């Protein structure tokens, strides 16, 4: 077989392997972001259900809103896993 055909075979095989690896990484990243969405939504639910006389309710509402914003960010990241995701915003005061 001539050298040009071997080069073509190597290029095609490399593209197939690269596509498979890229697809695997995308799926892993999507699963990771889905997990983070669940974690932050459960934290927001906990903050809204947690009413104690020792904790300021307005602070708990701000924390719940913060957690929901982070969950929205990761939901977007799970939907579009090939895009970058910004760092988490700082905690509310």
C-alpha positions as a Markdown table, in Angstrom:
| # | Residue | x | y | z |
|---|---|---|---|---|
| 1 | Unk | 0.0 | 0.0 | 0.0 |
| 2 | Unk | 1.4 | 3.4 | -0.9 |
| 3 | Unk | 2.5 | 5.9 | 1.8 |
| 4 | Unk | -0.3 | 8.3 | 1.0 |
| 5 | Unk | -3.0 | 5.7 | 1.7 |
| 6 | Unk | -1.3 | 4.8 | 5.0 |
| 7 | Unk | -1.3 | 8.5 | 5.9 |
| 8 | Unk | -5.0 | 8.7 | 5.1 |
| 9 | Unk | -5.7 | 5.6 | 7.2 |
| 10 | Unk | -3.8 | 7.1 | 10.2 |
| 11 | Unk | -5.7 | 10.4 | 9.9 |
| 12 | Unk | -9.1 | 8.6 | 9.8 |
| 13 | Unk | -8.3 | 6.4 | 12.8 |
| 14 | Unk | -7.0 | 9.4 | 14.8 |
| 15 | Unk | -10.2 | 11.3 | 14.1 |
| 16 | Unk | -12.3 | 8.4 | 15.2 |
| 17 | Unk | -10.4 | 7.9 | 18.4 |
| 18 | Unk | -10.4 | 11.7 | 19.1 |
| 19 | Unk | -14.1 | 11.9 | 18.5 |
| 20 | Unk | -14.7 | 8.9 | 20.9 |
| 21 | Unk | -12.6 | 10.5 | 23.6 |
| 22 | Unk | -14.2 | 13.9 | 23.2 |
| 23 | Unk | -17.7 | 12.4 | 23.4 |
| 24 | Unk | -16.8 | 10.5 | 26.6 |
| 25 | Unk | -15.4 | 13.7 | 28.2 |
| 26 | Unk | -18.6 | 15.6 | 27.2 |
| 27 | Unk | -20.8 | 12.9 | 28.8 |
| 28 | Unk | -18.7 | 12.9 | 32.0 |
| 29 | Unk | -18.9 | 16.7 | 32.2 |
| 30 | Unk | -22.6 | 16.7 | 31.7 |
| 31 | Unk | -23.1 | 14.1 | 34.5 |
| 32 | Unk | -20.9 | 16.1 | 36.9 |
| 33 | Unk | -22.9 | 19.3 | 36.2 |
| 34 | Unk | -26.2 | 17.4 | 36.7 |
| 35 | Unk | -24.9 | 16.3 | 40.1 |
| 36 | Unk | -24.0 | 19.8 | 41.1 |
| 37 | Unk | -27.4 | 21.0 | 40.1 |
| 38 | Unk | -29.0 | 18.5 | 42.4 |
| 39 | Unk | -26.7 | 19.5 | 45.3 |
| 40 | Unk | -27.4 | 23.2 | 45.0 |
| 41 | Unk | -31.1 | 22.7 | 44.5 |
| 42 | Unk | -31.3 | 20.6 | 47.6 |
| 43 | Unk | -29.3 | 23.3 | 49.5 |
| 44 | Unk | -31.8 | 25.9 | 48.4 |
| 45 | Unk | -34.7 | 23.8 | 49.4 |
| 46 | Unk | -33.1 | 23.3 | 52.8 |
| 47 | Unk | -32.6 | 27.0 | 53.3 |
| 48 | Unk | -36.2 | 27.8 | 52.4 |
| 49 | Unk | -37.5 | 25.1 | 54.8 |
| 50 | Unk | -35.2 | 26.0 | 57.6 |
| 51 | Unk | -36.9 | 28.5 | 59.9 |
| 52 | Unk | -35.2 | 29.0 | 63.2 |
| 53 | Unk | -35.5 | 31.9 | 65.6 |
| 54 | Unk | -31.6 | 31.9 | 65.9 |
| 55 | Unk | -31.2 | 32.6 | 62.1 |
| 56 | Unk | -32.3 | 35.7 | 60.3 |
| 57 | Unk | -34.9 | 34.6 | 57.7 |
| 58 | Unk | -33.8 | 37.3 | 55.2 |
| 59 | Unk | -30.3 | 35.8 | 55.3 |
| 60 | Unk | -31.6 | 32.3 | 54.7 |
| 61 | Unk | -33.6 | 33.7 | 51.7 |
| 62 | Unk | -30.4 | 35.3 | 50.3 |
| 63 | Unk | -28.5 | 32.1 | 50.7 |
| 64 | Unk | -31.4 | 30.2 | 49.0 |
| 65 | Unk | -31.4 | 32.6 | 46.1 |
| 66 | Unk | -27.6 | 32.3 | 45.8 |
| 67 | Unk | -27.9 | 28.5 | 45.7 |
| 68 | Unk | -30.6 | 28.7 | 43.0 |
| 69 | Unk | -28.4 | 31.0 | 40.9 |
| 70 | Unk | -25.6 | 28.5 | 41.1 |
| 71 | Unk | -28.0 | 25.7 | 40.2 |
| 72 | Unk | -29.1 | 27.6 | 37.1 |
| 73 | Unk | -25.5 | 28.2 | 36.1 |
| 74 | Unk | -24.7 | 24.5 | 36.3 |
| 75 | Unk | -28.0 | 23.5 | 34.6 |
| 76 | Unk | -26.8 | 25.7 | 31.7 |
| 77 | Unk | -23.4 | 24.0 | 31.9 |
| 78 | Unk | -25.1 | 20.5 | 31.8 |
| 79 | Unk | -27.1 | 21.5 | 28.7 |
| 80 | Unk | -24.0 | 22.9 | 26.9 |
| 81 | Unk | -21.1 | 21.0 | 28.4 |
| 82 | Unk | -18.6 | 22.1 | 25.7 |
| 83 | Unk | -18.9 | 25.8 | 26.9 |
| 84 | Unk | -16.9 | 27.1 | 29.9 |
| 85 | Unk | -18.6 | 27.7 | 33.2 |
| 86 | Unk | -17.8 | 30.8 | 35.3 |
| 87 | Unk | -16.6 | 30.5 | 38.9 |
| 88 | Unk | -19.2 | 30.5 | 41.6 |
| 89 | Unk | -20.1 | 34.0 | 42.9 |
| 90 | Unk | -19.1 | 34.8 | 46.5 |
| 91 | Unk | -21.4 | 34.0 | 49.4 |
| 92 | Unk | -24.0 | 36.6 | 50.4 |
| 93 | Unk | -23.5 | 38.6 | 53.5 |
